[in-house]
Amino acid sequence: MRTGKIEIDGKEYLLCFSTRVIRACSERYGKIENVNEALSSGTEVKMMDESFWLLATMMDAGARYAKLNDIETPAPLSADDLYDLCGMDDLLRMKAKIFETVENGNGRRKKRGDHSAEFQVEWYVWYGLRIGLSYHLIYDLPFGELCDLIAVERIKTEGAKAKKSKTQEEAEFWRLMAFQ
């Protein structure tokens, strides 16, 4: 199950990207692939509305998951509660937690020693500023595009390696299978 946590007003809430959430997103956005666009396009208020809706939906799913698995978590907040507890400056952090939860459990996370490869909002902002983006642009860019720009910067300046495409990975696999 894809789960994560977010701290709001001093309490840590369990988030869950369950099939219930996927269904709700599909009904709201037409298809699940449209979630990123909904969270990253339009006015700041529209992005906030969609982020609060999705966060509240994921908190509700997290509370359901916690109840079924005997995990303690505070009662989920509604989107209306989030309007009173969060500000515009929390938007990037919320989106990062949403996408982090969606990514959890899909087998793509890497481990570095004992530290999970999770990044805080400050990391995204720092890299965004490092590549010359303004604070405003960092918050306005679609999350995936921001991650792509950061990846390019890391490849260019830090010696990080570009990910192989599925085709490249498959060709490498068959090349190794044919090795004698």
LUMGU-842788 format. One record per residue: x negated, y, z negated of N, C-alpha, C in turn; residue in three letters. Coordinates in Angstrom, 1 decimal. Each point is the difference from the previous one (the first is absolute). Layout:
BEGIN
 n_east n_north   n_up ca_east ca_north  ca_up c_east c_north   c_up type
      X       Y      Z       X        Y      Z      X       Y      Z  ala
...
//
This chain:
BEGIN
 n_east n_north   n_up ca_east ca_north  ca_up c_east c_north   c_up type
   -0.9    -1.2    0.0     0.9      1.2    0.0   -0.9     1.2    0.0  met
    0.4     1.0    0.8    -0.8      1.2    0.1    0.4     1.0   -1.1  arg
   -0.8     0.1   -1.0     0.3      0.9   -1.2   -1.1     1.0   -0.2  thr
    0.3     1.1   -0.7    -0.9      1.0   -0.4    0.5     0.7   -1.2  gly
   -0.7     1.0   -0.5     0.4      0.8   -1.1   -0.2     1.5    0.3  lys
    0.8     0.8   -0.6    -0.1      1.4    0.1    0.3     0.6   -1.4  ile
   -0.8     1.0   -0.3     0.2      0.7   -1.3    0.7     1.3    0.3  glu
    1.1     0.2   -0.7     0.8      1.2    0.1    0.4     0.4   -1.4  ile
   -0.2     1.2   -0.4     0.3      0.6   -1.3   -0.5    -0.9   -1.1  asp
   -1.2    -0.5    0.1    -0.6     -0.8   -1.0    0.4    -1.4   -0.1  gly
    0.9    -0.5    0.9     0.5     -1.4    0.0   -0.5    -0.7    1.2  lys
   -0.3    -1.2   -0.1    -0.4     -0.8    1.2    1.1    -0.9    0.5  glu
    0.4     0.3    1.2     1.1     -0.7    0.6   -0.5    -1.1    1.0  tyr
    0.7    -1.1    0.0    -0.3     -1.1    1.0    0.7     0.3    1.3  leu
   -0.7     0.0    1.1     0.5      0.1    1.3    0.0    -1.3    0.7  leu
    1.0    -0.3    0.8     0.1     -1.3    0.7    0.5     0.3    1.5  cys
   -0.8    -0.6    0.9     0.4      0.1    1.4    0.7    -1.3    0.4  phe
    1.2    -0.2   -0.5     0.7     -1.3    0.2    0.8     0.0    1.3  ser
    0.6    -1.1    0.3     0.9     -0.1    1.1    1.2     0.9   -0.1  thr
    0.4     0.3   -1.2     1.1      0.9   -0.3   -0.4     1.4    0.5  arg
   -1.3     0.4   -0.3    -0.5      1.3    0.4   -0.1     0.0    1.5  val
   -0.6    -1.0    0.6    -0.1     -0.1    1.5    1.3     0.2    0.6  ile
    1.1    -0.7   -0.5     1.3      0.1    0.6    0.5     1.4   -0.1  arg
   -0.1     0.6   -1.2     0.4      1.4   -0.2   -0.7     1.0    1.0  ala
   -1.3    -0.2    0.2    -0.8      0.8    0.9    0.5    -0.2    1.4  cys
    0.3    -1.2    0.4     0.4     -0.3    1.3    1.4     0.6    0.3  ser
    0.9     0.0   -1.0     1.3      0.7    0.1   -0.2     1.5    0.1  glu
   -0.9     0.5   -0.8    -0.1      1.5    0.0   -0.8     0.6    1.2  arg
   -1.0    -0.8    0.5    -0.9      0.6    1.0    0.1    -0.7    1.3  tyr
    0.9    -1.0    0.2     0.2     -0.7    1.2   -0.9    -1.3    0.1  gly
   -1.2     0.1   -0.4    -0.9     -1.1   -0.1   -1.1     0.4   -1.0  lys
   -0.7    -1.1   -0.5    -1.0      0.2   -1.1   -1.2     0.8    0.5  ile
   -0.3    -0.1    1.3    -1.1      0.8    0.5    0.2     1.5    0.0  glu
    1.2     0.5   -0.2     0.2      1.4    0.0   -0.2     0.6   -1.4  asn
   -0.3    -0.8   -1.0    -0.2      0.6   -1.4   -1.1     1.0    0.0  val
   -1.2    -0.3    0.6    -1.1      0.9    0.0    0.3     1.4    0.6  asn
    0.8    -0.1    1.1     0.4      1.3    0.7    0.9     0.8   -0.9  glu
    0.9    -0.7   -0.7     1.0      0.7   -0.9   -0.8     0.6   -1.2  ala
   -1.0    -0.6   -0.5    -0.8      0.6   -1.1   -1.0     1.0    0.4  leu
   -0.2     0.1    1.3    -1.1      0.9    0.5    0.4     1.0    1.0  ser
    1.2     0.1    0.4     0.4      1.0    1.0    1.2     0.8   -0.5  ser
    0.2     1.2    0.6     1.1      0.9   -0.4   -0.6     1.0   -1.0  gly
    0.9     0.7   -0.7    -0.4      1.0   -0.9   -0.5    -0.7   -1.3  thr
   -0.6     0.8   -0.8    -0.5     -0.5   -1.3    1.1    -0.5   -0.9  glu
    1.2     0.7    0.1     1.1     -0.4   -0.8    0.6    -1.4    0.5  val
    0.0    -0.2    1.3     0.5     -1.2    0.6   -1.0    -1.2   -0.4  lys
   -1.3     0.3    0.1    -0.9     -1.1   -0.4    0.1    -0.3   -1.5  met
    0.3     1.0   -0.8     0.2     -0.2   -1.5    1.3    -0.8   -0.2  met
    1.0     0.4    0.7     1.3     -0.8   -0.1   -0.2    -1.4    0.3  asp
   -0.7    -0.3    1.1    -0.2     -1.4    0.4   -0.9    -0.8   -1.0  glu
   -1.0     0.7   -0.4    -1.0     -0.6   -1.0    0.7    -0.3   -1.3  ser
    0.9     0.9   -0.5     0.7     -0.2   -1.2    1.0    -1.2    0.1  phe
    0.7     0.0    1.2     1.0     -1.1    0.2   -0.8    -1.3    0.0  trp
   -1.1    -0.1    0.8    -0.7     -1.3    0.1   -0.6    -0.4   -1.4  leu
   -0.6     1.0   -0.7    -0.6     -0.3   -1.3    1.1    -0.5   -1.0  leu
    1.2     0.6    0.0     1.1     -0.4   -0.9    0.4    -1.4    0.4  ala
    0.1    -0.3    1.3     0.4     -1.3    0.5   -1.0    -1.1   -0.4  thr
   -1.3     0.4    0.1    -1.1     -1.0   -0.4    0.0    -0.1   -1.5  met
    0.3     1.0   -0.8     0.1     -0.1   -1.4    1.1    -0.9   -0.4  met
    1.1     0.1    0.6     1.2     -0.8   -0.3   -0.4    -1.5    0.3  asp
   -0.6    -0.2    1.2    -0.5     -1.4    0.3   -1.0    -0.5   -1.0  ala
   -0.9     0.9   -0.5    -1.0     -0.4   -1.0    0.7    -0.4   -1.3  gly
    1.0     0.8   -0.4     0.8     -0.4   -1.2    0.7    -1.3    0.1  ala
    0.5    -0.3    1.2     0.7     -1.3    0.2   -1.1    -1.1    0.0  arg
   -1.1     0.2    0.6    -1.1     -1.0    0.0   -0.5    -0.2   -1.4  tyr
   -0.2     1.1   -0.8    -0.4     -0.1   -1.3    0.9    -0.9   -0.9  ala
    1.3     0.3    0.2     1.0     -0.7   -0.8    0.0    -1.5    0.3  lys
   -0.2    -0.4    1.3     0.0     -1.4    0.4   -1.3    -0.7   -0.5  leu
   -1.1     0.8   -0.2    -1.2     -0.6   -0.4   -0.5     0.4   -1.4  asn
    1.0     0.4   -0.8    -0.3      0.4   -1.4   -1.2     0.9   -0.2  asp
    0.0     1.1    0.8    -1.0      1.0    0.0    0.6     1.3   -0.6  ile
   -0.6     0.6   -0.9     0.5      1.3   -0.5   -0.3     1.2    0.9  glu
    1.0     0.7    0.3    -0.2      1.3    0.7    1.1     0.9   -0.4  thr
   -0.2     1.3    0.1     1.1      0.9   -0.4    1.1    -0.1    1.0  pro
    1.2     0.5   -0.4     1.1      0.0    1.0   -0.3     0.9    1.2  ala
    0.4    -0.4    1.2    -0.4      0.7    1.2    0.6     1.4    0.0  pro
   -0.8     0.9    0.6     0.5      1.4    0.2    0.8     0.0    1.3  leu
    1.0     0.9    0.0     0.7      0.2    1.3   -0.7     1.1    0.8  ser
    0.4     0.2    1.2    -0.6      1.0    0.8    0.3     1.4   -0.6  ala
    1.2     0.1   -0.6     0.4      1.2   -0.7   -1.0     0.3   -1.2  asp
   -0.3    -1.0   -0.7    -1.0      0.1   -1.2   -1.3     0.5    0.6  asp
   -0.4    -0.5    1.1    -1.4      0.3    0.5    0.0     1.5    0.4  leu
    1.1     0.6    0.4     0.0      1.4    0.3   -0.4     0.8   -1.2  tyr
    0.4    -0.4   -1.2    -0.2      0.7   -1.2   -1.4    -0.3   -0.6  asp
   -0.6    -1.1    0.3    -1.2     -0.5   -0.6   -1.3     0.2    0.9  leu
    0.2     0.2    1.3    -1.1      0.1    0.9    0.0     1.4    0.8  cys
   -1.1     0.4    0.4    -0.2      1.2    0.8   -0.5    -0.3    1.3  gly
   -0.1     1.0    0.9    -0.5     -0.1    1.3   -1.5    -0.5    0.0  met
   -0.7     0.4   -1.1    -1.4     -0.4   -0.1   -0.1    -1.5   -0.3  asp
    1.0    -0.7   -0.3     0.0     -1.4   -0.3    0.3    -0.8    1.3  asp
    0.3     0.7    1.1     0.5     -0.7    1.2   -1.1    -1.0    0.5  leu
   -1.2     0.5    0.2    -1.0     -0.9    0.5   -0.3    -1.2   -0.8  leu
    0.0     0.2   -1.4    -0.2     -1.1   -0.9    1.1    -1.0    0.1  arg
    1.2     0.5    0.1     1.2     -0.9    0.2   -0.1    -0.8    1.3  met
   -0.3     0.6    1.1    -0.1     -0.7    1.2   -1.1    -1.0    0.0  lys
   -1.1     0.4   -0.7    -1.2     -1.0   -0.1    0.5    -1.2   -0.8  ala
    0.7     0.2   -1.0     0.5     -1.2   -0.8    1.0    -0.8    0.7  lys
    0.9     0.6    0.8     0.9     -0.7    0.8   -0.7    -0.9    1.0  ile
   -1.0     0.6    0.8    -0.7     -0.8    1.0   -0.9    -1.0   -0.7  phe
   -0.6     0.3   -1.1    -0.8     -1.0   -0.7    0.8    -1.2   -0.4  glu
    1.3     0.2   -0.5     0.9     -1.1   -0.4    0.3    -0.8    1.3  thr
    0.3     0.7    1.1     0.4     -0.7    1.2   -1.2    -0.9    0.5  val
   -1.2     0.5   -0.2    -1.2     -0.8    0.4   -0.3    -1.1   -0.9  glu
    0.3     0.1   -1.3    -0.3     -1.0   -1.0    0.6    -1.4    0.5  asn
   -0.8    -1.0   -0.1     0.5     -1.4    0.2    0.0    -0.3    1.5  gly
   -0.5     0.8    0.9     0.0     -0.4    1.4   -1.4    -0.6    0.4  asn
   -0.9    -0.2   -0.9    -1.2     -0.7    0.3   -1.1     0.9    0.6  gly
    0.2     1.3    0.0    -0.9      0.9    0.6   -0.8     0.8   -1.0  arg
    0.2    -0.2   -1.3    -0.7      0.7   -1.0   -1.4    -0.7   -0.2  arg
   -1.0     0.9   -0.2    -1.3     -0.6   -0.2   -0.4     0.2   -1.5  lys
   -0.9    -0.8   -0.4    -0.5      0.1   -1.4   -1.5     0.4    0.1  lys
   -0.4     0.9   -0.9    -1.4      0.4   -0.1   -0.4    -0.2   -1.4  arg
   -0.6    -1.2   -0.2    -0.4     -0.3   -1.4    1.3    -0.2   -0.8  gly
    0.1     0.6   -1.2     1.2     -0.1   -0.8    1.0     1.1    0.3  asp
   -0.3     0.9    0.9     0.8      1.1    0.3    0.9    -0.2    1.2  his
    1.3     0.3   -0.1     0.9     -0.2    1.1   -0.3     1.2    0.9  ser
    0.3    -0.2    1.3    -0.3      1.1    1.0    1.2     0.9    0.1  ala
    0.5     0.6   -1.2     1.0      0.9    0.0   -0.6     1.4   -0.1  glu
    0.7     1.0    0.6    -0.5      1.4   -0.1    1.0     0.9   -0.6  phe
   -0.4     0.9   -0.8     0.9      1.0   -0.6    0.2     1.1    1.0  gln
    1.0     0.8   -0.2     0.3      1.1    0.9   -1.1     1.0    0.1  val
   -0.8     0.1   -1.0    -1.1      0.9    0.0   -1.0    -0.4    1.1  glu
   -0.2    -1.3    0.2    -0.9     -0.5    1.0    0.5     0.4    1.4  trp
    1.3    -0.1    0.3     0.5      0.4    1.3   -0.2     1.5    0.2  tyr
    0.3     0.8   -1.1    -0.2      1.5    0.1   -1.5     0.3    0.2  val
   -0.9    -0.6   -0.7    -1.4      0.2    0.1   -0.5    -0.2    1.4  trp
    0.4    -1.2    0.6    -0.4     -0.3    1.4    0.6     0.9    1.0  tyr
    1.3     0.3   -0.3     0.7      1.0    0.9   -0.8     1.3    0.1  gly
   -0.3     0.5   -1.2    -0.8      1.3   -0.1   -1.3    -0.2    0.7  leu
   -0.7    -1.1   -0.2    -1.3     -0.3    0.5    0.0     0.1    1.5  arg
    1.1    -0.5    0.7     0.0      0.0    1.4    0.6     1.3    0.6  ile
    0.3     1.0   -0.9     0.4      1.3    0.4    1.4     0.3    0.0  gly
    0.9    -0.9   -0.5     1.4      0.3   -0.1    0.3     0.9   -1.2  leu
    1.1     0.8    0.2     0.4      0.8   -1.1    0.9    -0.8   -0.9  ser
    0.2     0.4   -1.3     0.9     -0.7   -0.9    1.4    -0.2    0.7  tyr
    0.5     1.1    0.6     1.3     -0.1    0.6    0.0    -1.1    1.1  his
   -1.0     0.0    0.8     0.0     -1.0    1.1   -0.2    -1.4   -0.6  leu
   -0.7    -0.2   -1.0    -0.2     -1.3   -0.7    1.4    -0.5   -0.4  ile
    0.8     0.8   -0.6     1.3     -0.4   -0.5    1.0    -0.2    1.2  tyr
   -0.2     0.7    1.1     0.9      0.0    1.1   -0.2    -1.2    1.0  asp
   -1.3    -0.4    0.1    -0.3     -1.1    0.9    0.7    -1.3   -0.3  leu
    0.4    -0.7    1.0     0.5     -1.4   -0.3   -1.1    -0.8   -0.7  pro
    0.4    -0.7   -1.0    -1.0     -0.7   -0.8   -0.9    -0.9    0.8  phe
    0.5    -0.7    1.0    -0.8     -0.8    0.9   -1.1     0.7    0.7  gly
    0.4     1.2    0.5    -0.9      0.9    0.7   -1.1     0.5   -0.9  glu
    0.3     0.3   -1.2    -1.0      0.4   -1.0   -1.0    -1.1   -0.2  leu
    0.5    -1.2   -0.2    -0.8     -1.2   -0.2   -0.9    -0.2    1.2  cys
    0.5     0.2    1.2    -0.8     -0.2    1.2   -1.1     1.0    0.1  asp
    0.3     1.3   -0.4    -1.1      1.0    0.0   -1.1    -0.3   -1.0  leu
    0.5    -0.5   -1.2    -1.0     -0.3   -1.0   -0.9    -1.2    0.5  ile
    0.7    -1.0    0.6    -0.8     -1.1    0.5   -1.1     0.4    1.0  ala
    0.4     0.9    0.9    -1.0      0.5    1.0   -1.1     0.7   -0.7  val
    0.3     0.9   -1.0    -1.0      0.7   -0.7   -1.0    -1.0   -0.7  glu
    0.6    -1.0   -0.6    -0.8     -1.0   -0.7   -0.9    -0.8    0.9  arg
    0.5    -0.3    1.2    -0.8     -0.7    1.0   -1.1     0.9    0.5  ile
    0.3     1.3    0.2    -0.9      1.0    0.6   -1.1     0.3   -1.0  lys
    0.3     0.2   -1.3    -1.0      0.5   -0.9   -0.5    -0.9   -1.1  thr
    0.8    -1.1   -0.2    -0.4     -0.9   -1.1   -0.4    -1.4    0.5  glu
    0.0    -0.2    1.3    -0.4     -1.3    0.5    1.0    -1.1   -0.2  gly
    1.3     0.4   -0.3     1.1     -1.0   -0.1    0.2    -0.6    1.4  ala
    0.4    -1.2    0.0     0.2     -0.7    1.3    1.5     0.1    0.4  lys
    0.2     0.2    1.3     1.4      0.0    0.5    0.6    -1.4   -0.1  ala
    1.3     0.0   -0.3     0.7     -1.3    0.0    0.1    -0.5    1.4  lys
   -0.1    -1.4    0.1     0.2     -0.6    1.3    1.4    -0.1    0.3  lys
    0.3     0.1    1.3     1.4     -0.2    0.4    0.4    -1.5   -0.1  ser
    1.3    -0.3    0.0     0.4     -1.4    0.0   -0.6    -0.8    1.2  lys
   -0.1     0.6    1.1    -0.6     -0.6    1.2   -1.5    -0.3   -0.3  thr
   -0.7     0.9   -0.5    -1.4     -0.2   -0.4   -0.2    -1.1   -1.0  gln
    0.8     0.0   -1.0     0.0     -1.0   -1.1    0.2    -1.4    0.6  glu
    1.0    -0.1    0.9     0.3     -1.3    0.6   -1.1    -0.4    0.9  glu
   -0.6     0.9    0.8    -1.1     -0.4    0.8   -1.2    -0.5   -0.8  ala
   -0.3     0.7   -1.1    -1.0     -0.4   -0.9    0.2    -1.4   -0.6  glu
    1.3    -0.2   -0.4     0.4     -1.3   -0.5   -0.3    -1.2    1.0  phe
    0.4     0.2    1.2    -0.1     -1.0    1.0   -1.5    -0.2    0.4  trp
   -0.8     1.1   -0.1    -1.4     -0.1    0.3   -0.7    -0.8   -1.0  arg
    0.4     0.2   -1.3    -0.6     -0.8   -1.1    0.5    -1.5    0.1  leu
    1.2    -0.2    0.4     0.5     -1.4    0.1   -0.7    -0.7    1.1  met
   -0.5     0.7    1.1    -0.7     -0.7    1.1   -1.5    -0.1   -0.3  ala
   -0.5     0.5   -1.1    -1.4     -0.1   -0.4   -0.4    -1.4   -0.2  phe
   -1.1    -0.4    0.6    -0.5     -1.4   -0.2   -1.4    -0.1   -0.4  gln
//
